Amino acid sequence: MRKITLQCRYCDHKMSIDVPLWKDKPQLPPYCRYYSTMKSSMGASNPMDSQLGCNGVLEPYVILPNECTFVDIQSLKMQELPEAVPTGDMPRHLQLNATRYLCESMIPGDRVYVHGVLTSYNPNPKPTRADGTNFSYLHVLGFQKYDGMTGNDLNFDVEERNELTLLASEHDIHEKIFKSVAPELYGMDEVKKACACLLFGGTRKRIGEETKIRGDINMLMLGDPSVAKSQILKFVNRCAPISVYTSGKGSSAAGLTAAVMRDSQGVFSLEGGAMVLADGGVVCIDE
């Protein structure tokens, strides 16, 4: 709501006020402005006092939705990249507020550069000294999708290209790739082969016009305790360009896929889980 139109329910006085874009509940005038103006201009002996029903009435205004001006707004949550989070820490997040043509331009799982103005607000319309804590958000002015993890910006010099060409021409290149997976662990050749195939992925196929076969490879590791299952998982997490590491014990089905959340305005929205944030990459679920 950009501009709000109010009307007094007693004297039909109309007025328009500008409302900030991110004001959850706009603060309405407590008394009728028309009555206050008439009282100040005509003095204490005002014959209109008995005729106006809004004399001293609190909150006489009602909102006229058909005469208000609205703009599209969207509230997003930007989270720190998983690979940039120190071990044992929780990823930090920041609220984003997009308007007009920027709405519905980003989807969960996108990696973006966001340009905007960092602003603070107090959700309490009448803050006191005890309630002086402000919340910060970023008013989005523009954004750019980050393609650094998709391989589109990989540039190799001549020496690196020659080395890659020589490696690809070797007959035992597969064995070298398999042995390079978690080299600190002895044995587990079949597990390392499976991890290498998972990181490289398969070929996406399309049969006909409607049938599609995904090229993603899923892997399930089962074994006794203390056989380096978590070490293998953490190596894949470090090696994959896009990866999210989570624990199955502390995560529910909604936390892995998506959860329905309700914001301060009462609007329901979907909050992406680990599988959504790792779109196009690897999800490592331990236990």
C-alpha positions as CSV (number, residue, x, y, z in Angstrom):
1,M,0.0,0.0,0.0
2,R,1.6,3.2,-1.2
3,K,-1.1,5.8,-0.6
4,I,-4.0,5.2,1.7
5,T,-7.4,7.0,1.5
6,L,-9.3,7.5,4.8
7,Q,-12.9,8.6,5.4
8,C,-14.4,9.6,8.7
9,R,-17.4,7.4,9.5
10,Y,-19.3,10.3,11.1
11,C,-18.7,13.5,8.9
12,D,-17.5,11.7,5.7
13,H,-14.3,13.7,5.7
14,K,-11.7,12.2,3.3
15,M,-8.0,12.5,3.4
16,S,-5.0,10.7,1.7
17,I,-1.7,10.0,3.4
18,D,1.5,8.4,2.1
19,V,2.5,5.2,3.7
20,P,6.0,3.7,3.7
21,L,6.3,0.5,1.6
22,W,7.2,-1.7,4.5
23,K,4.9,-0.4,7.2
24,D,3.0,-3.5,8.3
25,K,0.2,-1.6,10.0
26,P,-0.1,2.1,9.0
27,Q,-0.8,4.4,12.0
28,L,-4.2,6.2,11.4
29,P,-5.0,9.6,12.9
30,P,-6.5,9.2,16.4
31,Y,-9.0,12.0,15.9
32,C,-10.9,13.5,12.9
33,R,-8.7,16.1,11.2
34,Y,-11.7,18.0,10.0
35,Y,-13.1,18.4,13.5
36,S,-9.7,19.4,14.8
37,T,-9.3,22.1,12.0
38,M,-12.8,23.5,12.7
39,K,-12.1,23.7,16.4
40,S,-8.8,25.5,16.0
41,S,-10.2,28.0,13.5
42,M,-13.5,28.8,15.2
43,G,-12.4,28.6,18.8
44,A,-14.0,27.1,21.8
45,S,-17.5,28.3,21.1
46,N,-18.0,26.2,18.0
47,P,-21.6,25.5,17.0
48,M,-20.5,22.5,14.9
49,D,-19.5,20.5,18.0
50,S,-23.0,19.3,18.6
51,Q,-23.6,18.6,14.9
52,L,-20.4,16.6,14.1
53,G,-20.6,13.0,15.5
54,C,-16.8,12.7,15.5
55,N,-16.5,15.1,18.5
56,G,-13.8,13.6,20.6
57,V,-14.3,10.1,19.2
58,L,-11.2,7.9,19.0
59,E,-10.2,6.3,15.7
60,P,-13.1,7.6,13.5
61,Y,-11.4,6.8,10.2
62,V,-11.9,3.8,8.0
63,I,-9.9,2.7,5.0
64,L,-11.3,2.9,1.5
65,P,-9.6,0.1,-0.4
66,N,-10.9,1.0,-3.8
67,E,-9.3,4.5,-3.6
68,C,-5.9,3.4,-2.3
69,T,-2.8,3.0,-4.3
70,F,-1.0,-0.3,-4.2
71,V,2.3,-1.6,-5.4
72,D,3.7,-5.1,-5.6
73,I,6.0,-6.0,-2.7
74,Q,7.8,-9.3,-1.8
75,S,9.7,-10.2,1.4
76,L,12.6,-12.6,0.9
77,K,15.3,-14.0,3.2
78,M,18.9,-14.1,2.0
79,Q,21.1,-16.7,3.7
80,E,24.9,-16.9,3.8
81,L,26.5,-19.3,1.5
82,P,27.1,-22.7,3.1
83,E,30.7,-22.9,2.1
84,A,31.4,-19.5,3.7
85,V,30.0,-20.5,7.1
86,P,32.7,-21.5,9.6
87,T,32.5,-25.1,11.0
88,G,29.9,-25.3,13.8
89,D,28.3,-21.9,13.2
90,M,24.8,-21.2,11.9
91,P,24.4,-19.3,8.6
92,R,23.4,-15.7,9.0
93,H,20.5,-14.3,7.1
94,L,19.1,-10.9,6.2
95,Q,15.6,-9.9,5.2
96,L,15.2,-8.5,1.7
97,N,12.3,-6.3,0.5
98,A,11.7,-6.1,-3.2
99,T,9.1,-3.9,-4.9
100,R,7.4,-3.6,-8.3
101,Y,9.2,-5.3,-11.2
102,L,11.8,-7.0,-8.9
103,C,9.0,-9.2,-7.3
104,E,9.1,-12.9,-8.2
105,S,12.4,-12.5,-9.9
106,M,14.3,-14.7,-7.5
107,I,13.4,-18.3,-6.5
108,P,14.7,-20.3,-3.5
109,G,18.1,-21.7,-4.2
110,D,19.3,-18.9,-6.4
111,R,22.7,-17.4,-5.6
112,V,22.6,-13.7,-6.2
113,Y,24.4,-10.4,-5.7
114,V,22.0,-8.0,-4.2
115,H,22.3,-4.2,-4.4
116,G,20.2,-2.1,-2.0
117,V,19.9,0.2,0.9
118,L,20.3,-1.2,4.4
119,T,17.5,0.2,6.6
120,S,16.2,-0.4,10.1
121,Y,12.6,-0.3,11.4
122,N,10.8,-0.9,14.6
123,P,7.7,-3.2,14.3
124,N,6.1,-1.4,17.3
125,P,4.1,1.6,16.0
126,K,4.6,3.3,19.4
127,P,8.0,2.3,20.7
128,T,9.1,3.0,24.2
129,R,12.5,3.3,25.8
130,A,12.3,-0.3,26.8
131,D,11.4,-1.4,23.3
132,G,14.1,0.4,21.4
133,T,15.4,-2.6,19.4
134,N,15.2,-2.1,15.6
135,F,15.3,-4.8,12.9
136,S,17.3,-4.4,9.8
137,Y,16.4,-5.2,6.2
138,L,17.8,-4.5,2.8
139,H,15.6,-2.4,0.4
140,V,16.5,-4.1,-2.9
141,L,17.4,-1.8,-5.8
142,G,18.7,-4.5,-8.1
143,F,20.2,-7.9,-8.2
144,Q,22.4,-10.1,-10.3
145,K,22.3,-13.9,-10.4
146,Y,25.6,-15.5,-9.4
147,D,26.7,-18.0,-12.0
148,G,30.1,-18.6,-10.5
149,M,29.2,-22.1,-9.4
150,T,27.8,-23.3,-12.7
151,G,31.0,-23.4,-14.6
152,N,30.1,-20.6,-16.9
153,D,33.0,-18.4,-15.8
154,L,35.8,-21.0,-15.6
155,N,38.8,-19.7,-17.6
156,F,41.9,-21.9,-18.1
157,D,45.2,-20.8,-19.5
158,V,47.1,-22.8,-22.1
159,E,49.1,-24.8,-19.7
160,E,46.1,-25.9,-17.7
161,R,44.2,-26.9,-20.9
162,N,47.2,-29.0,-22.0
163,E,47.4,-30.7,-18.7
164,L,43.6,-31.5,-18.7
165,T,43.9,-32.8,-22.3
166,L,46.8,-35.1,-21.3
167,L,44.9,-36.3,-18.3
168,A,41.8,-37.1,-20.4
169,S,43.9,-39.1,-22.9
170,E,45.4,-41.4,-20.3
171,H,44.0,-44.9,-20.1
172,D,43.8,-45.0,-16.3
173,I,42.2,-41.6,-15.8
174,H,39.2,-43.3,-14.1
175,E,41.5,-44.9,-11.5
176,K,43.2,-41.6,-10.8
177,I,39.9,-39.9,-10.2
178,F,38.6,-42.7,-7.9
179,K,41.8,-42.6,-5.9
180,S,41.7,-38.9,-5.5
181,V,38.4,-39.1,-3.6
182,A,39.2,-38.9,0.1
183,P,42.8,-40.1,-0.4
184,E,43.4,-40.1,3.4
185,L,41.1,-43.1,3.7
186,Y,42.5,-46.5,2.9
187,G,40.4,-48.9,0.8
188,M,36.7,-48.3,0.2
189,D,37.3,-48.5,-3.5
190,E,33.6,-49.1,-4.4
191,V,32.4,-46.3,-2.2
192,K,35.0,-43.9,-3.8
193,K,33.8,-44.9,-7.3
194,A,30.2,-44.2,-6.3
195,C,31.2,-40.8,-4.9
196,A,33.1,-39.9,-8.1
197,C,30.1,-40.9,-10.3
198,L,27.8,-38.9,-8.1
199,L,30.0,-35.8,-8.4
200,F,30.3,-36.0,-12.2
201,G,26.6,-36.9,-12.6
202,G,24.9,-38.7,-15.4
203,T,23.4,-37.6,-18.8
204,R,20.0,-36.1,-18.8
205,K,17.9,-37.8,-21.5
206,R,14.6,-36.9,-23.1
207,I,12.5,-39.6,-24.8
208,G,9.8,-38.2,-26.9
209,E,8.1,-34.9,-26.0
210,E,7.0,-35.6,-22.4
211,T,9.3,-38.3,-21.0
212,K,12.4,-37.0,-19.3
213,I,15.0,-39.0,-17.5
214,R,17.1,-37.1,-14.9
215,G,20.8,-37.5,-14.9
216,D,21.2,-37.1,-11.2
217,I,22.8,-40.0,-9.3
218,N,21.7,-40.7,-5.7
219,M,23.8,-42.6,-3.3
220,L,23.0,-44.4,0.0
221,M,25.8,-45.5,2.4
222,L,25.0,-48.1,5.0
223,G,27.5,-49.6,7.4
224,D,28.6,-50.1,10.9
225,P,29.7,-47.2,13.1
226,S,33.2,-45.8,12.8
227,V,33.8,-46.9,9.2
228,A,34.4,-43.3,7.8
229,K,30.9,-42.7,6.4
230,S,30.8,-39.1,7.7
231,Q,34.4,-38.5,6.4
232,I,33.3,-39.5,2.9
233,L,30.3,-37.3,3.2
234,K,32.3,-34.3,4.3
235,F,34.8,-34.7,1.5
236,V,32.0,-34.7,-1.1
237,N,30.6,-31.6,0.7
238,R,33.9,-29.8,0.3
239,C,34.5,-30.9,-3.2
240,A,31.1,-30.1,-4.8
241,P,30.7,-26.5,-6.0
242,I,27.2,-26.3,-4.6
243,S,26.6,-28.4,-1.6
244,V,24.6,-28.3,1.6
245,Y,25.5,-30.5,4.6
246,T,22.8,-31.3,7.1
247,S,22.0,-33.9,9.8
248,G,19.1,-36.2,9.4
249,K,18.6,-36.5,13.2
250,G,17.8,-32.8,13.7
251,S,15.9,-32.3,10.4
252,S,12.4,-33.1,9.6
253,A,10.8,-33.8,6.2
254,A,9.7,-30.2,6.0
255,G,13.2,-29.0,6.9
256,L,14.7,-30.9,4.0
257,T,12.2,-29.9,1.4
258,A,10.0,-26.9,2.2
259,A,8.1,-25.6,5.2
260,V,5.0,-23.4,5.3
261,M,5.7,-20.3,7.3
262,R,3.5,-17.4,8.4
263,D,4.9,-13.9,8.5
264,S,4.0,-11.0,10.7
265,Q,1.2,-9.9,8.3
266,G,-0.5,-13.3,8.5
267,V,0.5,-14.3,4.9
268,F,1.6,-17.9,4.4
269,S,4.7,-18.5,2.4
270,L,7.1,-21.4,1.6
271,E,10.6,-21.5,3.1
272,G,13.0,-23.7,1.2
273,G,14.9,-26.4,3.0
274,A,18.3,-28.1,2.4
275,M,17.3,-29.7,-0.9
276,V,15.9,-26.5,-2.3
277,L,19.0,-24.5,-1.3
278,A,21.3,-27.1,-3.0
279,D,19.5,-27.0,-6.3
280,G,21.9,-28.1,-9.0
281,G,24.4,-29.4,-6.5
282,V,24.7,-32.1,-3.8
283,V,22.8,-32.6,-0.6
284,C,24.7,-34.4,2.1
285,I,22.4,-35.9,4.8
286,D,24.3,-37.5,7.6
287,E,22.4,-40.2,9.5
